[in-house]
C-alpha cells in the first residue's frame, strides 16, 4: 500500500511540474551596461520588449556607472552564476578585456554591442559604424560652414571605442577642407557635466569658433550651457545619438537647440535576435553594423511624429503581452487546479481505503497479539497450577507444626498467603480464556442480592476502617436475582478491590443496588483519584493499565468484570472525573438465561477466597507485622522500610528484625515523615508507590539537612540500566531489583552502616570516636586512623589536599583516592570538605569565636567562600547557635 501511495505522489509531482513548465526560463542572459543614461535605458526597454516573443529567456541587467572595476565584478558574478550568454557594452577598450576573455574562454557566448575591446575573443559585435558617424558629422559641418570656419570637438571617454572611431572619421572628413580649422579636441566622459566642464576650461578658444560638436547630445547640451553662461551666443551645436524620447536629441534639433544630430541606433530587438540565433546554434554574422541617419530641422518633426506613433504601438503591444501573460497564467492555474482536484479526489479515495485497511489490519494484529499474550499466560497458568499446589499443601502442613519459631511461622504464613494470591490470578486467567473460547458455563441460582452485598461489603470493612475509608451500602427492599452468584461475587470483589486500591485515606466508597421489572443495577462509587478521559475508553480492555499508575496489577481484573457481566447478558459502564472519583455500574437481567441451576448454598462465597484478596491481605499482614516487630532497642541500628506492599514490609521486618530495629511506612509521604522524626541509620524504599514514589522520597531525604546523611537503598522491579542510573541520579546509595536476595540486602545495609561509622571516625575528634577494631579490620584501622590524624591535625591549613595527605602517608595520589573510596564510598576531597564543615559547626556551637575566625581556623582563606560552602552543606547560614 505504501508503494501505491508513493507512486501516486510521484505522479502528482510530475503533473505539477508539467503544469509549471510554461513559466520555467530555459536561457539566462546577462546584460552588462557600462553606464546609465536615456540611450541605454531605451536599449534595455527594447531588449525586454523582444523577450515577449521569446518566453524561454530571462534577462539579468547590471550597470557599471562608468566604473571599470565595478563592471569587471559584475561580469565575474555573471560568469559564476553560469549564464548562457553575455551582452556587454565595455566601458573602455583595454580595462574590461581580461574578464571578457575569461568568459569567452569558459565557453560563454559574448555579444559586444555599441563598443568594442582590443581583443578578438568575442562571439559577435552589433552596433553603429562610429567612423562613418564621425565622417557624416564632419561633412555636414563643412557644408554648413561652406568649407571655411572654426570647429571644436568634445570627445567621449578617451579609451572607449566610439570616441576613438568617431574622432577618426571626423578628422578624415575635415581633412578635405583645409579652410576649416579644428581648434581644439576636448575630452569628455559622455555626460552633460563633462561637456560643460570641457568648454568651460577652453572658453578662450571657443569664443570665436563657429560650431561645437559633442560626440553625444548630452555633451553638446553641456557645452551650450557653458557658452551661454559666458555670454557667447553666436555658436552652433551639433550632437550625436538623436534619441526620439522626451529631452532627447531629435527634440533638441526640433526646438533649435542643436543644429543637427546623428541617429545612433539602439536596436535592442536586433541584439536580442542575434542572441537567440547564437543560443539556438543558428547561422549569424560576427560583425553587424547598424544604420544611422542625420537629423536636421527638416526631418526632426517627422521623426518625432513617427516615434510618438511607435511608442503608442509599443505601449499597446506591452499591454497586449501583459494580458496574454495573464490569460496564460489563468489557463495554467485552471489546468493545475483541475489536475490537483482530480488527484486530490483520487488520493482521498486511496487514503480512505488505506486507512480502512490499516484499521482492519491493526485490529487483527492487536487481536492476534492479545490472543498470543493470553495463550502464553494460559499456558504458563496451566504450568503453574501443579507447582503452586505442591507448594501450597506442604506449607499448610508445615505452618501447623508446633516446633516452628514465631518468626518462621510468620514468614511461612506470608508465603502461604501469597501462594493463594498467585493461585487466584492463575484461576482468573484460565477463566478469561474459557470465556474467550466460549467454554465458560453458568451455574445459576436464585439468591437475595441485598443480603450478599452486605456480606461482601463487610469483608472489606477492616481494611477500610484502618485506612479511614467509609464504606456505605444503600439498597431498597430485598432484591431477588437469578444469576451465577460466583461470577457476581467476582464482579463485586474486583470492583471493591479496585475502589479500595485507588481511594485515598479519608475517602468513601458507596455501594448501591436497585431493580426494575427486567433488570438489576449495582453501582460502586468511590472518591479516588479518578480516570482520565483517554483511559476510560480502554478501561475494560484486556491487560490494559492506566498510564502513570504506580499500582501493581495484571490489567485483567476489569476485563473479567466486563466478561462475566456480558456472559450473563448484562452491561458494564464507568463514569469518572479526574480528582473526584469513579462510578462503575453493572446492569444484569433479573433472570439470566440458562438451564444449569444449583442452590445458592452450594455455590462459592466471598469467604472462600477472601484470604487471597490483595486488598484484604493488608489486614492480616499488618497483624503479622505487629507480632513480628519486637520492642525497639536503642543499641540496634534503625532501618526504615518504605513499601506500599504489606507483605514486602512484613518480610523485610522478619528478615532484618534480629539485627536491626525495623520501622515501617506504607508510602513515600509517611516514610519521609518517619525519617525526619526518627532519623534511621538506613532507609530501604520501594520505587513504584502511589502518591510520592521512591525516587521523589529519596530526593527529599537527600535534600533535607536532617536526613541527607542517611543511606538509601532502592528496591524495584525495573531492571534496565537507565532505571538504575535514574535511581543513582536521585541520590540512592544502592539499588536492588526484585526479587531480591535477603542476604544481599542484609550485606548492603551492613556495609552502608559500617561506612557511615568510618566517616564518623574520620570526622570526629578523639573524644568522640569509636574503637576502630569494632568497625573494621586492624590493617584498615591503622590506615584510616593515620588518614584521620593527618586531616584533623591540618584542618587549619588552607593548602591541605589529596597530594599533601598522600605525600605524608607515603603513597601515590591515585592509590590514596582508590583506597579511601573503596573503604568509605566517598572521595578524599569530599571527606576533607565534610571534616572542615563539621569542625566549623562544632566550633560555632561550643565557642565564642566569630564566623571569620572559625573560617580561617578550619582552613578557608575567605570567609565569604566559607559561608557559601557551609550553606551548600548544611542548608543554612553559619550563624552562632548560642
N, C-alpha and C positions, 0 to 999 in steps of 0.2 A: 504493500500500500504506500509506503514511504517513497518507493521508486516512482510510482504513478504521480504522486504529488510533485516530486522533483521535475518530472517530465513536463507536467502542466505549467509549472513556474517558469521553466526554460522557454516553453512555447510563448508564454505571456511576454517574457523579456524580448524575444525575437520580434513579436508583433509591435511592441512599443518602440524598439529600435527602428523597425521599418517605418513606423508612423512618424518618427522624429527625423528620419533620414533626409527629408527635404531641407531641414534647417542646418544640416551639417556642412561646414565650409571645407572644400577639398583643397583649395590653394590659399596659401598665406603669402601676401606680397608686402614687403616693407618699402615705404616711400621716405627717402631722406632728403629733405629740403635744406638748402644752405642758409635760407633766411625766411623772414615773414614779411610779405607785402601783398598788395592787391593783385599783382600779376600771379604770384604763387598761390594765393587763395583761389583765384579763378581756375588755375590748373588743378588744384585739389578737388574743387567742385566738379570739374569735368571728368576727373578720374572716377569719382563716386557715381556720377550720372551714368557713366559707361558700365558700371557694375550692375546696373538694373538689368542689363542683358546677360550678365554672367553671374548667376546666383551662387556659383560654386567658388567665389573669390572673396577673401577677407583682406581688406586693406588696413595696414598699420602705418600711421603718419608720425614723423618726428621732424622737428625744426631745430637747426643748429644756431640760429640767430647770429649768423656771420662769425661763428666761433669754430675754428678748425678742430680744437681738442674735443669740444662737445660733439661735433659731427662724427669724429672718429669713434668716440664712446658709444654713440647711438648706433652706428653701423656694427660695432662689435656685439652689441646686445641683439641686433637682428640676426647676426651670424650664430650666436649662442642659442637663440630660440629655434634656429633651423628653418628660417623662412624659405619658401620655394623660389622666390625671385626678388631681386633688389632693383628699385628705380631710384637713381641717385643724381642729384644736382651738386657736383663738387664745389666747395666754397672757393678753393684755389687749385691751381694746376698741379702743384707739387705736393703739398702737405697732406692731402687726403689719399694720394696714390697708394701707399703701403696697405692700408686697410681694405681698399677696393681690390687690390691684387690678391689679398688674403681670401676674400670672399670668392673671387673668381677661381682661385686655386682649389678651394674646397668644393667646387662643382656647383656653386650657386650662380645662376644666370644673372648678369649685371647689365641693366639698361642705363646709359648715361643720357640725360636729357638737358637741353639748354646749354650745358657746359661740358668740357672735356678735361682729361688729365694728360700727363705726358707719357702715359703708359698705353700699350695696346691690349692690355688684359681687360677687355670688356666684351660683352656679347653683342651689343648693338648700341648705336647712338641715334637719337632723334632730336632735332632742333633746327633752328634757322641757320642760314649761311651768314655768319656775322661779318665776314669780309665783304660780302655783297651788300649787307646793310650799310657798312661804312662807305662803300663806293656810291651807293644810291644817294645817301645824305650829302656826300661831297659834291656830286654832280648837281643836285638840287640847289645847294648853296651857291655854287659857281654860276649857275644860270640866273639865280635870283640877283646876284651882285653884278651880272653882266661881265663876268670874268675879271673883276677888279674890286678889291676890298680887303678888310682885315677880319680874321676869324680867331675865336678862342674855343678850344675843345676841353670838355671836362670828362676825363676817363672814369670808368668804373674801377673796381678793385684791381690793382696793378697785376697781380698774379692770376687773375681769373681769365679764362679763355675768351669770353665775349669781349672783354675790354681790350685784350691784345689784338684779336681779329678785327674788331670794328675800327680801331685806330689804324691798323694796317690798310684796310680798304679805303678809309677816309684820306690818308696821306697819298695813296695811289691816285685817287680821283683828283685831288688838288694839284698834284704834280703836273697835270696837263694845263694848268692855268698859272703861269708864272707871276701874273699880276695880283694873284690872291695870296696874301701873307697869313700863314698860321702863326700868330703872335705867341701864343702860349698853349701848351698841353698840360692841363692841371689834373691832379689825381684826386679822385673821389672814392666813395665806398658804396655807391648805388643808392644812397639815401638823400633826402631833401636837405638835411642839415649839412651833409658833406659837400653838396653843391654850393650851398650858401657860404660855407667857410672858405671853399676854394676861391671863389670870386672875390670874397672879402679880402683875402690875402694878396690878390693880384688886381686890386681895383684901379691902380695907376695904369696898367696895360689895358684894362677893359674899357677905359673912358672913351677911347677913340676907335674901338672895334665896331664892326657892323653887325655881326651875328655871333651868338654864343650857342654852341651845340653841346647839349648834355647827352651822354650815351644812354640815358634813360630819361623819361619825362620828369621824374621827381627831382633829379639833379638840375634839370633846366629850370624848373619852378623855383628851386633854392637860389639859383643864380639870379633869376629875375627879381626875387625879394631883396637880395644883396644890392643889386644895381638901383632898385627903387629907393632903398634907404640912403644910397649915395647921391640920389637926385639925378641919376643918369637915365633918360627915358627914350633915347633915340637908338636903342639897340634892339634887334630882333632875336627871337629864341627858337631853337629847333630841338625837339626831343626824340626819343625812341621808346617804343612799346605800343603806343596808341591803343590803350585799353578802352573798351567801349563803356565801361561801368561809370557810375557817378564819380566825378573827381578824376576821371582818367584822362589820357592824352587826347582822345578824339573830342571830348567835351571842351578841353582847353583850346584846341585848334578852332573849334566852332565858335568859342567865345572870344577868340582873338588873342588869347594869352600866349599861344605858341603860333609861330609862323607855319610850322609843319611838324609831323611826327611820322615815324615809320612803324607799321604794324608788325610787332614781334609776336608771332603766333604762339599760343599755349598748346592748343590741340591735345588736351588730355585724353580725348576719345581715341586719337591715333596712337598715343602712348600705350593706352590700355589694350588696344587691338594688337599692337606689336607684342606686348607682354603675353597675351593669350596664345598668339602663334608660337612663341618660344616655348611656353609651358606645354602646349599640346603637340610639340615636336613637328610643327608645320614649317614650310619654307618661309624665309623672311630675308629682307635686305639688312646688311650690317650697318650701313650709314644711311640715314634717312633725313633729308633736308626739307624743311617746311618752307612754304612760300609766304612772302610778306608783300606789303604794298605801301606806297607813300600816301599819307593823309594830309590834304590841304583844305583850305576853306571851301574849295569847290566840291569836295565829296564828303566832307565831315558830317553834314546834316543827314545825307542819305545813309551813311554808315550808322549813325545814331538811331535812325528810324528802324533800320534793319536789326540792330542789336536789341531795340525795345521789343520788336516782334519776336525775336529769338528767345528773349527772356520770358515772354508770355508763354511761348510754346514749351520752354523748358519747365516753367512752373506747372503748366498743365500736365506735362509728362511726369513730373515728380509726384503730383497729386494722384495721377492715374497709377503710378507704380506703387504708391502707398496703399491705395485702395486694393490693388491686385494682391499686395502682400497680406492685407487684412483678410481678403476673401480666401486666399490660400491657407492662411493660418486657421481661419474658421473651419475650412474644409478639413484640414488636417486634424483639428481638435475634434470635430464631429466624427471623423473616421476613427480616431483614437478612442473617443467615448463609446462608440458603437462596439469596437473591438473589446474594450475594457468591460462594457456591460455584458457582452456575451461570455467573456472569460470569467467575470465575477459570478455570473449565474452558474456557469459550469463548475467553478471552484466551490461555490456554496453547495451545489448538489453533491459534488465529490466529498466535500468536508462533512456534510450531514451523514453521508453513507459511511465515511471513515470513522466519525465519532460514534455512530450507532454500532459499527462492527467492533470498535475499540471497547465500548462499554460492555458489549456482549462478551468479548474475549476476556476483559478484565474480570467480569463476574465469574466466568468459567474458571479463570486462573485462581481467583480468590476462593472459589468453591473447592477447587482441587487442592489448594494449599490448606484450607481448613479441614478438608477430609483427610488429607495426609497427616496433618497435625493430630487430628482426633484419632485416626487409625494408630498413629505412633503411641499416643497416650493410652489408647485402649490396649495395645499390645503390652506396653510397659505395665499397665494396671493389672492385666492378667498375670504377668510375670511376678508382680509384687505381692499379689494376694497370698501365694504359698509361703514366701519367706516372712511376710507380716504375721501370718497365722502361726508360723513356727516361732516367731519372736514373742507374740502376744501371750500364748498359752504358757510357755515356760516362765515368763516374767510374772504372770498371775500366780503361779505356784511359788516362785521364789519370794515374792513380796510377803506372802503369808508365813514365811519361815521365821520362827521365833529367835533364831540365832543371829539375825541381822542387827547391825547397829542402827541407831536412829538415822544417821547420815546416809547409810547405804539404802535403808528402806525409802527415805525421801527421794533419793536420786532415782531409784527404781520406779517409784510412783510417777516421777516426771517422764521417764521412758515409757511407762505403760500408757499414760495419758496421750503422749504424742504419737504412739503407735495407733491408738484409737482414732486420733485426728487424721493420720495418714490413711487409715483404712476407710474412713468416711469419704475422703477425697477420691480414693480409688473407686469406691462404690458410685459416687456421683458421676465420674467419667464413664463408667460402664453403663449407668442408667441413661446418660445422654446419648451414648452410642446406640443403645436399644431404641430410643425414641427416633433417632435419625434413620435407623434401619426398619422402623415401623414394627418392632418386635416387643415394644413395651405394652404390657397388658394392664388393664384397670381392674382393681379389686374394689367393687362398690359396696358401700354400706350406708345405712341411714343413721345420722347422728345429730345431736343438738349442738350447733356451731358455737353458740354463746358460751356454753359450758367449757368446751375445749379451748376457746380463745382465752378464757380466764386462766385455765391451767397452763397454757403455753406462755402467757404473759407473766404468770407468777414465777416461772423458772428463770426469768431474766431479772427479777426484782433485786436479787442480792447484788449482782454486779452493777445494776443501775443505781442502787442506793449508795454503794461505795463511791461511785463517780458523781453522786448528787444529780442524777438524771431522773426526772419524773416520768413514770410510765403510767398512762391513763387509758382505761378501756371504756369506750362509750358504745353501748348496744341497747336496742329497744327490747321488746318482748323476745322470748326464745325464738331462735331461727332453726327450722328443720332443713337439713341439707342431705341430699343423696349424692355422694361423690366418693372418690378414693381418699380416705382420711389420711393415709400415709403421705400421699402427694400434697394434700392441703397442708399437712404439718410441715413438710419440707419447704413449701412456698412461704408459709408464715415464719418458719425458722430462719430462712435465708434473708427475708426482708427485715426481720427484727435484729438479726445479727449485723446486717449492714447498717441499720439505723444506729445501733449502739456504737459501731465502729467509727462512724463519721459525726456523731453528736458530741460536742464539747461538754466539759464539766459544767453542771448547772443548767443544761438544756432540758428538753422534754420530748417524749415520744407518745403519740396518740394513736390508739387502735380503735377504728370504727367499723361497725358492721350494720348493714341494713338490707332489707329484702323487698322485692316487688313480687308480682304474681308469677313472673317467669324466671327471675334471676336473683342471685345473692351477690352483694358487693362488699369486699373487705378493703379498707383503706388503712395504710400505715404511714403516718406523717411524723417527720422529725424536724428539729430546729438546727440541723447540722450545717455544714458549710455549703451545701447545695451543689448542683451540677451545671457546668457551663453549657450554653446552647449548642455549641458544636459537638459536645459529648452526648447530649440527650438522645440524638437520633441513632447512636450506636450502643446505647447503654445495655440493651438486651442481646447484643451480638456475642457470638461465641468467642471466648478468650480476649474480649475487649476490656482494657483497663483505662480508667480516666487518666489523662495526662497530668503530670506534676503531682501525682498522688504518691505519698510515701507509705501507704498501707500495703501490707502483704496480701496476696490473693492470687487465685488462678485465673480469674476472669470468666469463670463458668457458673458461678452462683446465680446471677440474674438470668443467664441463659437457661438454666434449669427451671427458674421461676416461670419464665415465659413458656418453655416447652411443656411443663406439667400443666400449666393453665390451658394452653391451646389443646393439649391432649384430651382435656375434659370438656372441650367445646367452649372455653371461655376466652377472655381477652385480658391483656396486661398493659397498663399505660403508666406514665410518670409525668408529673409536673414539678418543676424545680426552678428556683431562683438563687443565684449565687449569693451566699452570705445570709440567706434566710431559711434554707432547708429544702426538703424534697417530700413529695407525697406520691406513694405508689398505690395504684388502685387495681384490684383483681376482681373481675366480674365472672361469675360462674353460673351455669344453669342450675335451677333448683333441683332438677333431676338430671344427672349426667346419663347419657345414653350408654347402655351396656347390659350384659347378661350374667356377668360373674359377680354374684353377691356373696357377702360374708358378713357376719355380725361385727359391729364396731368393737366389741370387747376383745375380739381375737386379732385385731389389727395392731400395728405398732403405735406407740405413743411417743411423745417427745422425751419422756424419761428414759426410753430405751437407748437413745443416743445422746442424751444430754451431756455426759462427760466428754463427748468427742467435740463439743462446740468450742470453737476458739474464743467466743465471747464469754461463755460460762466458765471456761478453763481458768480465766483470770482469778475467779473466786477461790478455787482450790489452790491455785498457785500461790496466791497471797497468804493463804492459811499455812501452806507448807513453808513458805519463806519465813513466816513469823516463828515457826518451830525450829527451822534450821539455824536462824540467826541467834547467836548467843549474846550474852550481855557484853557491852563494849568494854574493852580493856585498854587502858591508856598506853600500856607499853607496847602494844601491837601497832604496826604501821596501818594507816587507814586507806582503804581502797573504796572509791565511789564507782558503782556500776550504773550506767545510764542506758536503758534499753526499754522500748515500748512493748517488748515481748516478755511476759512474766516468767515463762519457762526459762528463757535465757538468763534472766536475773536470778532465778532460783538455782539454776545450775552453777552459775558463777559464784553465788554465795556458798553453795555446798563445796565447790572446788577450792575456794580460797579461804573459807571460814576458819580453818585450823591455824593458818599462819597470819591472817590479816583481820583487822576489824572492818567488815564489809558493810557499806551503806548502799541504798538503792534509790533510784529515781526512774519514773516511768516515761519521762520525756525530757527534751532539752531544756525547757524553761525551768522545770523542777530541779533538774540536775545542776543548772547554773546557780540557782538559789542555794542549794545544799553545799555546793563547792565554796561559795563565798562565806557561808555560815560556818561550815565545819573545817575548811581548808585541809582536804585529804592529802595523803602523800602521792597517790596516783589516781587518775581518772580513766576508767575503761568505758568507752562510749560507742554506741551503735551509730552508723552514719544515716541510715534510712529511718527517719522517725517523722511522725506528723507534727505540725507546728514548727518549732525550732529543730532543725535536723542536727546531726552530729557535727558537720562542718561548721555551721554557724555557732554552735555551742563551743567548739574548740577555739574559734576565732575570738569569741567573747572572753573565754578563760585566759587566752594568751595576751589580750589587750588590757586586762584588769591588773593593776599593780598588786592586788591582794592574792591573785591566783596565777600570775604569769609564770611563776617558777614551777608549777605543778606539771609533771609529765602527763601527757595524754596519749592513750592507746586507742586507736580507732578500729572498730570491728565492722566489717561489711561483707556483703555477698558479691560486691563488684570486684572483679579480679584483674581488670585491664591496667596496664602501666599508667595510662593517663589518669585513671581514678586514684591510683596510689600517689602520683605526682600532685594531684589536686589536694589530697589529704595532707601531704607534707607542706604544701604551699600555705595551708591554713594554720600551720604551726604544730601539727601532730609529731610526737616523738617516736611513735611506732604505728605500724599498720598491719593488722592481721585479717585474713579473709576467712569467711565462714565456708564450710565448717572448720572451726579452729581446733588445734590440739591443746588440751588443757595444760600439758607440761610446757609447751611453748609459751602459753600465756603467763604461766607462773614464772618462767625464766625471764621473760621480758620485764615483768613487774619487778622482780628481784634486782635485775641489772639497773633499771632506771632508779630505783630507790638507793642502790649502792652508789651510783654515780652522783646522786644528789648529796649523799653523805660525804663523798670525796670532795665535792665542791664546798660543802660547809667547812671541811677541814682546811681546805686551801684558803678560804676567805676569812675564817675565824681567827681570833687571837689565841694565845697559848692557854688562856684560862678557859676558853670555850670549847676547844677542840676535843673530839672523842679519841679514844685509843686507836691508833692506826691498825693494830693487829686484829681488832674486832671487825674491820671492814674489808681489808684486802690482805693479800699475802705479804710476807716480810720484804721481799725484793721491791715490790711496788710501793710498800710503805716507806722504805728508805728513799726511793726516788721522789715520791710525792712530798715527803717531809722536807727534802732538800729544796725541791721546787717551791714549796710554800714558804720556807725560811728566806729564800732569796727575794721572793716577791714582798713579803711582809717587812723585810729589812730595807727595801729600796723603794717603797711606795712614794716617798717624798722626792725621789729622783725623777725629773721630767723626762730624762733620756732613757728610762727603763723600757726595754723592748725585748723581743724574742732573741735578737742577736746577742744582747748583753747577758741574758739568762743562759743561753746555750754555751756561751764562752765560759761562764763561771762553772757550769756543770760538766764541761769538757766533752760536749757532743756537738754535732752539727745542728744548724738551724732546722733542717728538714727532719732530722731524727727526733729532735725535741717536739716539733709540731706533731709528727705522727704518733709519738708515744703519748703525749698529753691528750690528743684527740681520741686515741683508742681507749684510754682509761676513763676519761671524763665525758667524752662525747662533745666537748667544747674546745674551740681553738685557744691557744695560749694568749693571743691578743684579747679575746673576749674575757678570759679569766682575769687578766691584768686590769682590764676596764672595770669588771664587776667588783674586784677586790678594792679598787680605789673608791668606787661608789659606796660600797658597804662600810668601808672605813670612814668615809666622809659622813655618811648617815649616822654612824655611831658617835662621831665627834660632835655633830650638830645636836645630838640628844644629850650628851653627857658633859659637854664643856661650854664655856662662855665665849669661845673664840668666834670671830666674825666669819662670814661666808668666804671672804677673800683670804683670810688666814688659813682656813681649812682647805681651800682650793690649792694654795701653794704647798701645804703640808702633805697633801695626797698626790703631789706630782703634776699639777696643772700649772702651766705658765701664764694662763689667762683666766681670771675669774669669770668672764663672760662665757668663755668656752666651757668652763666647768658647769656653769648654770645650765647651758644648753644640753650637755651630756647628762646631767642629773635629771633634768625634766624628761628627756627621752627614756631614761632607765626606770625612774620611779613614777612618771606621770604627774609630777608636781614640782613646784619650785623649791629650792633648798632654803626654806625659812627655818628659823630657830624653833625648836619644839618645846622649850621650857620658858 
